[in-house]
Amino acid sequence: MSQARYSTRGAVAVITLDNPPVNGLGHELRGGIVAGLDRAAADPAVKAVVLLGAGKGFSGGADIKEFNSPRALAEPNLRTVIRAVEQCPRPVVAAIHGVAVGGGLELALGCHYRVALAGAQVALPEVKLGLLPGAGGTQRLPRVVGIEAALDMIVSGATVPATQLAGTRLFDAVLEGDLLEGAVAFATRVADVRPLPLVRDLPLSDPRAPGLLSVARDAVAAAARDYPAPSRCVAAVEVACTRPFEEGLAWEREAFLALLQTPESRALRHAFLAERAASRIPDVPDDTPTRPIRAAAVIGAGTMGGGIAMNFANAGIPVTLLEVKQEALDKGLSVIRKNYQGSARKGKLTAAQVEERMGLLRPTLDYAAVGQADIVVEAVFEDMAVKEKVFRRLDEVMKPGAILATNTSTLDVDRIAAFTRRPADVIGTHFFSPANVMKLLEIVRGKQTGKDVLATVMALSRKLKKTGVVSGVCDGFIGNRMLHGYLNQCLALLAEGALPQQVDRALERWGFVMGPFRVSDLAGNDVGWYVRKRHYAEHPGEPRQVIADKLCELGRFGQKTGAGWYRYQTGQREAIPDPVVEEIIVAGSKEMGLTRRTIGDQEIVERCVFALVNEGARILEEGIAQRASDIDVVYLAGYGFPVFRGGPMRFADEVGLLDVVRSMARFAALPHADGAFWKPAALLARLAAEGKSFT
């Protein structure tokens, strides 16, 4: 069946865009639209044409299946399709419901008329992929919604309700009821109107334009330092205001093609596709039956447990919250209410929604109260003995078919599963703190985890608005296992001559949201100390982190104690460099027998990032991660890795794996270097030698 279905309703031809799930404007659909227009033009009985989207929306724009392929730009490209629409001798009406975004909105802007249902939404989100609209969007949108609204939409990529734009020339009518009937009736009314109106012919003049463009340029310069696309978007709107339409189209196209080749756009497109790929599990078919999740339970009402419970309540799923003491339960509920009220003060929730979500929380001190939940998430202290006690109890009380999930960040999920008589029902769900905010969910697949359990939790992650990534079982899974090597280098840099503020500054300038020492102070240095002490006990021969351990021995746990790698003034979060820390570091270097030296920012960045890359390669070799892009998703969604770099594995590809390996050899030759640490993973060495990449 054609992706552009042709039919007639009286004297109106209807071309239905039918490329599920979002009517992406792929090569076949583009060709079908042009063929449909030609057919309508050749039929004397046809007086008008309606373009309509099948399913839930008009069009979501470019077809992601064609991303980064020659078919994306093959003729007829979208510009050619829009030209065919404009040149059609019959009036063409875009009938919009659901969404018209990106190329979908550009196609609608090329039509002679546009009608929409009240619930429709529109956007030009190309900037989020490091691009600008490439089929006339920057030139046509200002002509129908004005310069200010167009700047807001194009520079931010934000989605806007059709009702918000109902008074503009974007829509000729906002309809109620059946869209097709309304669109056909509208098309019939305008069938004989001549000349046919074209957005390109609308005048664009606004005395406020210079001021609006200046404000937009300043805002972009301040907020989008590492992204070239937003400034090009502003420039494109300026071109629309100052040059003839055809010149503007040519300028826009040239800018689009230039941005397409930037490393930032390549990285953003990679991240976009990687997040979608992460939900696909090679040996778990899409039609794998899932278990219903109508009710949930969370064990532990602390910071993590409370955040996890909020995720379920936010999704409308009743959740029983269990604690062992009433005081801890009351405190947990109080924190949850405080979080919701904070959202209400910011206008993100109404007072009624706060009460609705609090009403989905069912506090209890009794394990029997959680037994009928469809999934239970354990969020207790990160200690195997504590986990064992909880899972043996859950095994007794949970109903058959319930999913037993552990929120462990490092512990062996297979050992935890062995504490039950139902290991197929056990899975790891590693939420990231604060769990009600952070997008990432590492879904840890045990050796005996059922495929239906895995499929259910992946589907649940989407319902909870999380980015789910599957990991195998190992110490730290994907994210924290790689973080171990990253932090190893951060601490080695201190021992060799750097200071925390230099390391943080170098990595933040490179693009990290926060440097490692600021992050550690925020999370609590005692957290890492606890993990290190467990490592020391399990690996007696492993070198100690003298400087970090000394910091913790002095009780400098970070913001919560007013002192960590930095000092903090009461009630403030500004990280202030502390001479006491420098003394600790210099003394630690001396104790380790190291001669301190000056270290440049480039060395700091490359050692930290390439440490991530090398461990990521080992994780791929071992099958802990399904694909390199999954590792990138973990670091983009959970660890503050700069999105415009695409993730550690994507960044290594951009640098070139041979250059990465050569850099690692250079680091191995530095004074006091750990040569074994810098030995390339077998996969990395092989791909580099073959001139290949991870992604």
C-alpha positions as CSV (number, residue, x, y, z in Angstrom):
1,M,0.0,0.0,0.0
2,S,1.3,3.5,-0.9
3,Q,2.4,5.7,2.0
4,A,0.4,8.5,0.3
5,R,-3.1,7.2,-0.1
6,Y,-5.2,9.0,-2.8
7,S,-9.0,9.2,-2.6
8,T,-11.7,11.7,-3.4
9,R,-14.6,13.3,-1.5
10,G,-16.7,14.8,-4.2
11,A,-14.6,17.4,-5.9
12,V,-11.9,17.3,-3.3
13,A,-8.9,15.0,-3.6
14,V,-7.6,13.7,-0.3
15,I,-3.9,12.7,0.0
16,T,-3.4,10.8,3.2
17,L,0.1,10.6,4.7
18,D,0.4,7.1,6.0
19,N,3.9,6.2,7.3
20,P,3.6,5.0,10.9
21,P,4.2,5.8,13.6
22,V,4.4,9.6,12.9
23,N,4.1,9.9,9.2
24,G,7.8,10.6,8.8
25,L,8.5,12.3,5.4
26,G,10.6,9.6,4.0
27,H,11.5,9.2,0.3
28,E,8.6,7.0,-0.6
29,L,6.1,9.3,1.1
30,R,7.6,12.4,-0.5
31,G,7.3,10.8,-3.9
32,G,3.7,9.7,-3.2
33,I,2.7,13.3,-2.3
34,V,4.1,14.6,-5.5
35,A,2.4,11.9,-7.5
36,G,-0.9,12.6,-5.7
37,L,-0.7,16.3,-6.5
38,D,0.0,15.5,-10.2
39,R,-3.0,13.2,-10.3
40,A,-5.3,15.8,-8.8
41,A,-4.0,18.5,-11.2
42,A,-4.7,16.2,-14.2
43,D,-8.3,15.4,-13.1
44,P,-10.7,18.1,-14.2
45,A,-13.3,16.9,-11.7
46,V,-10.9,17.7,-8.8
47,K,-11.3,21.3,-7.6
48,A,-9.2,21.2,-4.4
49,V,-6.8,19.0,-2.5
50,V,-6.6,18.1,1.2
51,L,-3.3,16.8,2.8
52,L,-4.2,14.7,5.9
53,G,-2.2,12.6,8.3
54,A,-3.2,9.1,9.1
55,G,-3.1,7.9,12.7
56,K,-2.4,10.3,15.6
57,G,-0.9,13.2,13.8
58,F,-0.2,15.1,10.6
59,S,3.5,14.5,10.4
60,G,6.5,14.3,12.7
61,G,8.9,15.6,10.1
62,A,11.9,13.7,8.7
63,D,11.8,9.9,8.8
64,I,14.4,8.8,11.4
65,K,14.9,5.6,9.5
66,E,16.6,7.7,6.8
67,F,18.7,9.8,9.1
68,N,22.3,10.0,8.0
69,S,21.5,8.2,4.7
70,P,21.4,9.5,1.1
71,R,17.7,8.9,0.9
72,A,17.1,11.7,3.4
73,L,18.1,14.3,0.7
74,A,17.2,12.3,-2.4
75,E,14.7,13.8,-4.9
76,P,12.0,14.6,-4.5
77,N,13.4,16.2,-1.3
78,L,11.1,18.2,0.9
79,R,11.9,21.5,-0.8
80,T,10.8,19.9,-4.1
81,V,7.6,18.6,-2.5
82,I,6.8,22.0,-1.2
83,R,7.5,23.6,-4.5
84,A,5.0,21.1,-6.1
85,V,2.4,22.1,-3.5
86,E,2.8,25.8,-4.2
87,Q,2.7,25.2,-8.0
88,C,-0.4,23.0,-7.8
89,P,-3.2,24.6,-9.9
90,R,-5.7,23.5,-7.3
91,P,-5.8,24.9,-3.7
92,V,-4.0,22.6,-1.3
93,V,-5.3,22.6,2.3
94,A,-3.2,21.1,5.1
95,A,-5.5,19.4,7.7
96,I,-3.6,19.2,11.0
97,H,-4.3,17.1,14.0
98,G,-1.9,15.7,16.6
99,V,1.4,17.1,15.7
100,A,2.9,19.0,12.7
101,V,6.6,19.3,13.6
102,G,9.8,19.9,11.7
103,G,9.3,19.1,8.0
104,G,5.7,18.4,8.7
105,L,5.1,22.0,9.7
106,E,7.2,23.2,6.8
107,L,5.0,21.1,4.4
108,A,1.9,22.7,5.9
109,L,3.5,26.2,5.5
110,G,3.9,25.5,1.8
111,C,0.2,24.7,1.4
112,H,-2.2,27.4,0.3
113,Y,-4.3,27.0,3.4
114,R,-4.0,25.4,6.8
115,V,-6.8,24.2,9.1
116,A,-6.3,22.4,12.5
117,L,-8.1,20.7,15.3
118,A,-7.9,22.7,18.6
119,G,-5.7,20.0,20.2
120,A,-3.0,20.1,17.5
121,Q,0.6,21.1,18.3
122,V,3.3,22.5,16.0
123,A,7.0,23.0,16.3
124,L,10.3,23.4,14.4
125,P,12.6,21.4,16.6
126,E,15.6,21.0,14.3
127,V,17.7,23.1,16.6
128,K,17.7,20.2,19.0
129,L,19.6,18.2,16.4
130,G,22.1,20.9,15.8
131,L,20.3,22.1,12.7
132,L,17.9,24.8,11.5
133,P,14.8,24.1,9.4
134,G,16.0,23.3,5.9
135,A,12.8,23.5,3.8
136,G,11.8,27.1,4.2
137,G,10.6,27.1,7.8
138,T,12.8,30.0,8.9
139,Q,11.5,32.1,5.9
140,R,7.8,31.2,6.0
141,L,7.1,31.0,9.8
142,P,7.9,34.6,10.5
143,R,5.5,35.6,7.7
144,V,2.5,33.9,9.4
145,V,3.2,34.2,13.2
146,G,5.4,37.3,13.4
147,I,9.1,37.7,14.1
148,E,8.9,37.4,17.9
149,A,6.9,34.2,17.9
150,A,9.0,32.7,15.1
151,L,12.2,33.5,16.9
152,D,10.9,31.8,20.0
153,M,9.8,28.7,18.2
154,I,12.8,28.3,15.9
155,V,15.6,29.1,18.4
156,S,14.1,27.0,21.2
157,G,12.5,24.2,19.1
158,A,9.6,24.3,21.6
159,T,6.2,22.8,20.8
160,V,3.3,25.2,20.7
161,P,-0.5,24.5,20.9
162,A,-2.4,25.4,17.8
163,T,-4.8,27.4,20.0
164,Q,-2.0,29.7,21.0
165,L,-1.5,30.6,17.4
166,A,-5.1,30.6,16.4
167,G,-5.2,34.4,15.8
168,T,-2.3,34.3,13.4
169,R,-2.1,33.6,9.7
170,L,-0.6,30.2,10.4
171,F,-4.2,28.8,10.6
172,D,-7.1,29.8,8.4
173,A,-9.4,27.9,10.6
174,V,-9.3,26.0,13.9
175,L,-11.9,23.2,13.7
176,E,-14.0,21.2,16.0
177,G,-15.4,17.7,15.3
178,D,-14.3,15.5,12.4
179,L,-11.1,16.9,10.8
180,L,-11.6,15.3,7.4
181,E,-15.2,16.5,7.0
182,G,-14.2,20.0,8.2
183,A,-11.2,20.2,5.9
184,V,-13.2,19.0,2.9
185,A,-15.9,21.6,3.6
186,F,-13.2,24.3,3.9
187,A,-11.5,23.2,0.7
188,T,-14.8,23.3,-1.1
189,R,-15.4,26.8,0.0
190,V,-12.0,28.1,-1.3
191,A,-11.9,25.9,-4.4
192,D,-12.5,28.8,-6.8
193,V,-10.5,31.5,-5.0
194,R,-7.8,32.9,-7.2
195,P,-5.0,33.8,-7.1
196,L,-4.0,31.0,-4.8
197,P,-2.4,32.5,-1.6
198,L,1.2,31.7,-0.9
199,V,3.0,32.2,2.4
200,R,6.1,33.3,0.5
201,D,4.2,36.3,-0.9
202,L,3.2,37.7,2.6
203,P,5.0,40.9,3.5
204,L,7.3,40.7,6.5
205,S,7.8,44.1,8.2
206,D,8.0,44.9,11.9
207,P,9.6,48.0,13.3
208,R,10.6,46.0,16.4
209,A,12.6,43.6,14.3
210,P,16.1,45.0,15.0
211,G,15.5,45.0,18.7
212,L,14.0,41.5,18.8
213,L,16.9,40.1,16.8
214,S,19.4,41.9,19.0
215,V,17.8,40.4,22.2
216,A,17.7,37.0,20.6
217,R,21.4,37.2,19.6
218,D,22.4,38.2,23.1
219,A,20.3,35.4,24.7
220,V,21.8,32.8,22.4
221,A,25.4,34.0,23.0
222,A,24.8,33.6,26.7
223,A,23.0,30.2,26.7
224,A,24.2,28.3,23.7
225,R,28.0,28.8,23.7
226,D,28.8,25.3,22.6
227,Y,26.0,25.0,20.0
228,P,26.3,26.7,16.6
229,A,22.7,26.1,15.5
230,P,20.8,28.6,17.7
231,S,22.9,31.6,16.4
232,R,22.3,30.4,12.8
233,C,18.6,30.2,13.5
234,V,18.5,33.9,14.6
235,A,20.5,34.8,11.5
236,A,18.1,32.9,9.3
237,V,15.1,34.9,10.7
238,E,17.1,38.1,10.2
239,V,17.6,37.1,6.5
240,A,13.9,36.6,6.2
241,C,13.4,40.1,7.4
242,T,16.0,41.7,5.1
243,R,16.2,39.8,1.9
244,P,13.9,38.6,-0.9
245,F,12.2,35.3,-0.2
246,E,14.2,33.2,-2.8
247,E,17.5,34.6,-1.4
248,G,16.3,33.7,2.0
249,L,15.6,30.1,0.9
250,A,19.0,29.8,-0.6
251,W,20.7,31.2,2.5
252,E,18.7,28.8,4.7
253,R,19.7,25.8,2.6
254,E,23.3,26.7,2.6
255,A,23.2,27.1,6.4
256,F,21.4,23.8,6.9
257,L,23.9,21.9,4.8
258,A,26.8,23.5,6.7
259,L,25.3,22.7,10.1
260,L,24.7,19.1,8.9
261,Q,28.5,18.7,8.8
262,T,29.3,20.1,12.2
263,P,30.5,17.7,14.9
264,E,27.8,19.2,17.2
265,S,25.0,18.2,14.9
266,R,26.5,14.8,14.3
267,A,26.7,14.3,18.1
268,L,23.1,15.5,18.7
269,R,21.7,13.3,15.9
270,H,23.6,10.4,17.3
271,A,22.2,11.0,20.7
272,F,18.7,11.2,19.3
273,L,19.0,7.9,17.5
274,A,20.9,6.3,20.4
275,E,18.1,7.0,22.9
276,R,15.6,5.3,20.6
277,A,17.9,2.3,19.9
278,A,18.4,1.8,23.7
279,S,14.8,0.5,24.1
280,R,15.4,-2.3,21.6
281,I,16.7,-5.5,23.1
282,P,18.0,-7.9,20.4
283,D,16.8,-11.2,21.9
284,V,13.5,-9.8,23.3
285,P,11.0,-9.4,20.4
286,D,8.8,-6.4,20.3
287,D,5.7,-8.6,20.7
288,T,7.0,-10.2,23.9
289,P,4.0,-10.2,26.3
290,T,4.4,-7.8,29.3
291,R,3.0,-8.1,32.8
292,P,0.4,-5.5,33.8
293,I,1.7,-2.9,36.3
294,R,-1.4,-1.6,38.1
295,A,0.1,-1.1,41.6
296,A,3.7,-0.7,42.8
297,A,5.6,-0.8,46.1
298,V,8.8,0.7,47.3
299,I,10.9,-0.5,50.2
300,G,12.6,2.4,51.9
301,A,11.3,6.0,52.2
302,G,14.7,7.7,52.2
303,T,15.9,10.1,49.5
304,M,16.1,7.4,46.8
305,G,13.0,5.5,47.9
306,G,10.9,8.6,48.1
307,G,12.0,9.7,44.7
308,I,11.2,6.4,43.2
309,A,7.8,6.4,44.8
310,M,7.2,9.8,43.2
311,N,7.9,8.4,39.8
312,F,5.1,5.9,40.2
313,A,2.7,8.5,41.6
314,N,3.5,10.9,38.7
315,A,2.5,8.1,36.3
316,G,-0.8,7.6,38.1
317,I,0.3,4.2,39.6
318,P,-0.7,3.6,43.2
319,V,2.4,2.9,45.3
320,T,2.8,1.4,48.7
321,L,5.8,2.9,50.6
322,L,7.3,0.8,53.3
323,E,9.6,1.8,56.1
324,V,10.6,-0.1,59.3
325,K,10.0,2.9,61.7
326,Q,7.2,5.4,61.8
327,E,9.6,8.3,62.2
328,A,11.4,7.4,58.9
329,L,8.1,6.9,57.1
330,D,6.7,10.3,58.2
331,K,10.0,12.0,57.3
332,G,9.9,10.4,53.8
333,L,6.3,11.5,53.2
334,S,7.1,15.0,54.4
335,V,10.0,15.3,51.9
336,I,7.8,14.0,49.1
337,R,5.0,16.5,49.9
338,K,7.7,19.3,50.1
339,N,9.0,18.3,46.6
340,Y,5.5,18.4,45.1
341,Q,4.7,21.7,46.8
342,G,7.9,23.1,45.3
343,S,6.7,22.1,41.9
344,A,3.4,23.7,42.5
345,R,5.0,27.0,43.5
346,K,6.9,26.9,40.2
347,G,3.6,26.4,38.3
348,K,4.4,22.9,37.2
349,L,1.5,21.3,39.3
350,T,-1.8,22.5,40.6
351,A,-2.7,22.2,44.3
352,A,-5.3,19.5,43.2
353,Q,-2.5,17.6,41.4
354,V,-0.3,17.7,44.5
355,E,-3.1,16.1,46.5
356,E,-4.0,13.6,43.8
357,R,-0.4,12.3,43.7
358,M,0.0,12.3,47.5
359,G,-3.3,10.3,47.5
360,L,-1.6,7.6,45.4
361,L,1.0,7.0,48.2
362,R,0.1,4.4,50.7
363,P,2.5,4.4,53.7
364,T,3.0,1.2,55.7
365,L,5.2,-0.4,58.3
366,D,4.0,-3.9,57.4
367,Y,5.5,-6.1,54.7
368,A,2.1,-7.8,54.2
369,A,0.7,-4.5,52.8
370,V,3.0,-4.7,49.8
371,G,2.3,-8.3,48.8
372,Q,-0.3,-7.6,46.1
373,A,1.8,-5.0,44.2
374,D,2.7,-5.9,40.6
375,I,6.3,-4.6,41.1
376,V,8.3,-3.9,44.2
377,V,11.4,-1.8,44.1
378,E,13.9,-2.2,47.0
379,A,15.7,1.0,47.8
380,V,17.5,0.3,51.1
381,F,21.1,0.7,52.2
382,E,23.7,-0.4,49.7
383,D,24.9,-3.5,51.7
384,M,24.5,-7.1,50.6
385,A,23.4,-8.3,54.0
386,V,20.7,-5.7,54.2
387,K,19.6,-6.6,50.6
388,E,19.5,-10.3,51.5
389,K,17.2,-9.7,54.4
390,V,14.8,-7.6,52.3
391,F,14.6,-10.0,49.4
392,R,14.1,-13.1,51.5
393,R,11.2,-11.3,53.1
394,L,9.8,-10.2,49.7
395,D,10.1,-13.7,48.4
396,E,7.7,-14.7,51.2
397,V,5.1,-12.0,50.9
398,M,4.9,-11.0,47.2
399,K,2.2,-12.6,45.0
400,P,3.1,-15.0,42.2
401,G,4.1,-13.0,39.1
402,A,5.2,-9.9,40.9
403,I,8.5,-8.3,39.7
404,L,11.1,-8.0,42.4
405,A,13.5,-5.1,41.6
406,T,16.6,-3.9,43.4
407,N,17.8,-0.3,43.2
408,T,21.4,-1.3,43.8
409,S,24.1,0.8,42.1
410,T,27.0,-1.6,42.3
411,L,26.0,-4.9,43.9
412,D,25.6,-8.3,42.2
413,V,22.0,-8.7,41.0
414,D,22.5,-12.4,40.5
415,R,23.4,-12.9,44.2
416,I,20.4,-10.9,45.1
417,A,18.2,-13.0,42.9
418,A,19.6,-16.1,44.6
419,F,18.0,-15.0,47.9
420,T,14.6,-15.8,46.3
421,R,12.9,-18.9,44.9
422,R,11.9,-16.9,41.8
423,P,15.1,-15.5,40.2
424,A,13.3,-15.1,36.8
425,D,11.2,-12.4,38.5
426,V,14.3,-10.4,39.8
427,I,15.8,-7.5,38.0
428,G,17.9,-4.4,38.8
429,T,16.4,-1.0,38.4
430,H,19.2,1.5,39.1
431,F,17.5,4.9,39.5
432,F,19.7,8.0,39.7
433,S,19.4,10.6,42.4
434,P,17.3,12.6,42.6
435,A,15.2,9.8,41.3
436,N,12.1,12.0,40.6
437,V,14.3,14.3,38.4
438,M,17.0,12.3,36.7
439,K,16.1,10.7,33.3
440,L,18.3,7.6,33.4
441,L,17.2,4.2,34.5
442,E,19.8,1.4,34.2
443,I,17.8,-1.8,33.8
444,V,20.1,-4.6,35.0
445,R,19.4,-8.0,33.5
446,G,20.4,-11.0,35.7
447,K,21.4,-14.4,34.3
448,Q,17.9,-15.7,35.0
449,T,15.8,-12.6,34.5
450,G,12.8,-13.5,32.4
451,K,12.4,-11.9,29.0
452,D,8.9,-10.8,29.9
453,V,10.2,-9.2,33.0
454,L,12.8,-7.3,31.0
455,A,10.2,-6.2,28.4
456,T,7.8,-5.1,31.2
457,V,10.4,-3.0,33.0
458,M,11.6,-1.4,29.7
459,A,8.0,-0.4,28.9
460,L,7.5,0.8,32.5
461,S,10.6,3.0,32.1
462,R,8.8,4.9,29.3
463,K,5.7,5.2,31.4
464,L,7.8,6.7,34.2
465,K,9.3,9.1,31.6
466,K,12.7,7.5,32.1
467,T,15.4,6.7,29.5
468,G,15.9,2.9,30.1
469,V,19.2,1.3,29.2
470,V,19.8,-2.4,29.6
471,S,23.0,-3.5,31.4
472,G,24.4,-6.9,32.3
473,V,25.6,-7.8,35.8
474,C,29.0,-6.5,36.9
475,D,30.4,-4.3,39.6
476,G,28.9,-0.9,38.9
477,F,27.0,-2.0,35.8
478,I,27.7,0.5,32.9
479,G,27.7,3.9,34.4
480,N,29.4,3.4,37.8
481,R,31.9,0.9,36.5
482,M,33.1,3.4,34.0
483,L,33.0,6.2,36.6
484,H,35.5,4.2,38.7
485,G,38.3,4.7,36.1
486,Y,37.2,8.3,35.4
487,L,37.5,9.2,39.1
488,N,40.8,7.2,39.3
489,Q,42.3,9.6,36.8
490,C,40.8,12.7,38.6
491,L,42.5,11.6,41.8
492,A,45.7,10.7,40.0
493,L,45.8,14.2,38.5
494,L,45.6,15.7,42.0
495,A,48.4,13.5,43.2
496,E,50.6,14.4,40.2
497,G,50.1,18.2,40.4
498,A,46.6,19.5,39.7
499,L,44.1,20.9,42.2
500,P,40.3,20.2,42.4
501,Q,39.3,23.6,41.0
502,Q,41.6,23.1,37.9
503,V,40.2,19.7,37.1
504,D,36.6,20.9,37.6
505,R,37.2,24.0,35.5
506,A,38.8,22.1,32.7
507,L,36.1,19.6,32.4
508,E,33.3,22.1,32.8
509,R,34.8,24.3,30.1
510,W,34.9,21.2,27.9
511,G,31.2,20.8,28.5
512,F,30.5,18.7,31.6
513,V,27.6,20.0,33.6
514,M,29.7,19.8,36.8
515,G,33.3,18.8,37.4
516,P,33.9,15.6,39.4
517,F,35.0,17.2,42.7
518,R,31.9,19.5,42.8
519,V,29.8,16.5,42.0
520,S,31.4,14.5,44.8
521,D,30.8,17.3,47.3
522,L,27.2,17.5,46.2
523,A,26.6,13.7,46.4
524,G,28.6,13.3,49.6
525,N,32.3,12.2,49.7
526,D,31.3,9.5,52.2
527,V,29.4,7.7,49.5
528,G,32.6,7.1,47.4
529,W,34.5,6.4,50.6
530,Y,32.1,3.6,51.5
531,V,32.5,2.0,48.1
532,R,36.3,2.4,48.2
533,K,36.5,0.6,51.6
534,R,34.4,-2.3,50.2
535,H,36.9,-2.5,47.2
536,Y,39.8,-2.4,49.6
537,A,38.3,-5.4,51.5
538,E,37.6,-7.3,48.4
539,H,40.9,-6.5,46.6
540,P,43.5,-6.2,49.3
541,G,46.3,-5.6,46.8
542,E,44.6,-2.6,45.2
543,P,46.3,0.8,45.7
544,R,44.6,3.1,48.2
545,Q,43.3,6.5,47.3
546,V,45.4,8.3,49.9
547,I,44.2,11.8,49.3
548,A,40.5,11.1,49.0
549,D,40.6,8.8,52.1
550,K,42.4,11.5,54.1
551,L,39.8,14.0,53.2
552,C,37.0,11.7,54.4
553,E,38.9,10.8,57.6
554,L,38.8,14.5,58.5
555,G,35.0,14.4,58.1
556,R,35.0,16.6,54.9
557,F,32.0,14.9,53.3
558,G,31.0,17.9,51.1
559,Q,28.1,20.3,51.2
560,K,26.3,18.5,54.0
561,T,29.2,19.1,56.4
562,G,30.2,22.5,55.0
563,A,33.6,21.2,53.8
564,G,34.8,18.7,51.2
565,W,37.0,19.3,48.2
566,Y,35.9,22.9,48.7
567,R,34.5,24.8,51.6
568,Y,30.9,26.1,51.8
569,Q,29.4,29.0,53.6
570,T,26.3,28.3,55.7
571,G,23.2,28.1,53.5
572,Q,25.1,28.5,50.2
573,R,26.3,26.1,47.6
574,E,29.2,28.1,46.1
575,A,32.3,25.9,45.9
576,I,35.1,27.9,47.5
577,P,38.7,26.6,47.0
578,D,40.2,25.8,50.4
579,P,44.0,26.1,51.2
580,V,43.5,23.2,53.7
581,V,42.6,20.9,50.8
582,E,45.7,22.0,48.9
583,E,47.8,21.1,52.0
584,I,46.1,17.6,52.1
585,I,46.8,17.0,48.4
586,V,50.5,18.2,48.6
587,A,51.1,16.0,51.7
588,G,49.4,13.1,49.9
589,S,51.7,13.4,46.9
590,K,54.7,13.4,49.2
591,E,53.4,10.3,51.0
592,M,53.0,8.5,47.7
593,G,56.6,9.6,46.6
594,L,55.4,11.7,43.7
595,T,57.0,14.8,42.3
596,R,54.3,17.3,41.5
597,R,54.3,19.0,38.1
598,T,52.2,21.5,36.1
599,I,49.4,19.8,34.2
600,G,47.5,21.4,31.3
601,D,43.8,21.4,30.8
602,Q,44.0,19.3,27.6
603,E,45.7,16.5,29.5
604,I,43.1,16.7,32.2
605,V,40.2,16.3,29.7
606,E,41.8,13.6,27.6
607,R,42.9,11.4,30.5
608,C,39.5,11.6,32.2
609,V,37.4,11.1,29.0
610,F,39.7,8.4,27.4
611,A,39.5,6.5,30.7
612,L,35.7,6.4,30.2
613,V,36.2,5.2,26.6
614,N,38.6,2.4,27.5
615,E,36.4,1.0,30.2
616,G,33.4,1.4,27.9
617,A,35.2,-0.8,25.3
618,R,35.8,-3.5,27.9
619,I,32.1,-3.3,28.8
620,L,31.2,-3.8,25.2
621,E,33.7,-6.7,24.9
622,E,32.1,-8.5,27.8
623,G,28.5,-7.9,26.6
624,I,27.5,-5.9,29.6
625,A,26.2,-3.2,27.2
626,Q,24.3,-4.2,24.1
627,R,25.8,-1.5,21.9
628,A,28.2,1.4,22.1
629,S,25.4,4.0,21.8
630,D,23.8,2.6,24.9
631,I,26.9,3.6,26.8
632,D,26.6,7.1,25.4
633,V,23.0,7.3,26.5
634,V,24.0,6.3,30.0
635,Y,26.5,9.1,30.2
636,L,24.3,11.7,28.5
637,A,21.2,11.0,30.6
638,G,22.8,10.2,33.9
639,Y,26.3,11.6,34.3
640,G,26.2,15.1,32.8
641,F,28.4,14.3,29.8
642,P,28.1,17.2,27.3
643,V,25.3,16.4,24.8
644,F,27.1,18.3,22.0
645,R,29.9,15.7,22.3
646,G,27.5,12.8,21.8
647,G,28.7,10.6,24.6
648,P,32.1,9.1,25.4
649,M,32.1,6.4,22.7
650,R,30.8,8.8,20.0
651,F,33.4,11.4,21.0
652,A,36.1,8.8,20.6
653,D,34.8,8.1,17.1
654,E,34.9,11.8,16.3
655,V,38.5,12.0,17.5
656,G,39.5,8.8,15.8
657,L,40.2,5.6,17.7
658,L,43.8,5.4,16.5
659,D,44.4,8.9,18.0
660,V,42.7,7.7,21.2
661,V,45.1,4.7,21.4
662,R,48.1,6.9,20.6
663,S,47.1,9.3,23.4
664,M,46.8,6.5,25.8
665,A,50.3,5.3,25.0
666,R,51.5,8.9,25.7
667,F,49.8,8.9,29.1
668,A,51.3,5.5,29.9
669,A,54.7,7.0,29.4
670,L,54.1,10.0,31.8
671,P,56.0,10.1,35.1
672,H,54.2,8.0,37.8
673,A,51.7,6.6,35.2
674,D,50.0,3.3,35.8
675,G,50.9,1.6,32.5
676,A,48.4,-1.3,33.1
677,F,45.6,1.3,33.4
678,W,46.4,2.7,30.0
679,K,46.6,-0.6,28.2
680,P,43.9,-0.4,25.5
681,A,41.0,-2.8,25.7
682,A,41.2,-5.5,23.1
683,L,38.2,-4.2,21.2
684,L,39.5,-0.6,21.2
685,A,42.9,-1.8,20.0
686,R,41.4,-3.9,17.2
687,L,39.0,-1.2,16.0
688,A,41.8,1.3,15.9
689,A,44.1,-1.0,14.0
690,E,41.3,-1.7,11.4
691,G,40.4,2.0,11.0
692,K,36.9,1.4,12.4
693,S,34.7,3.1,15.0
694,F,32.4,2.1,17.9
695,T,29.2,3.6,16.5
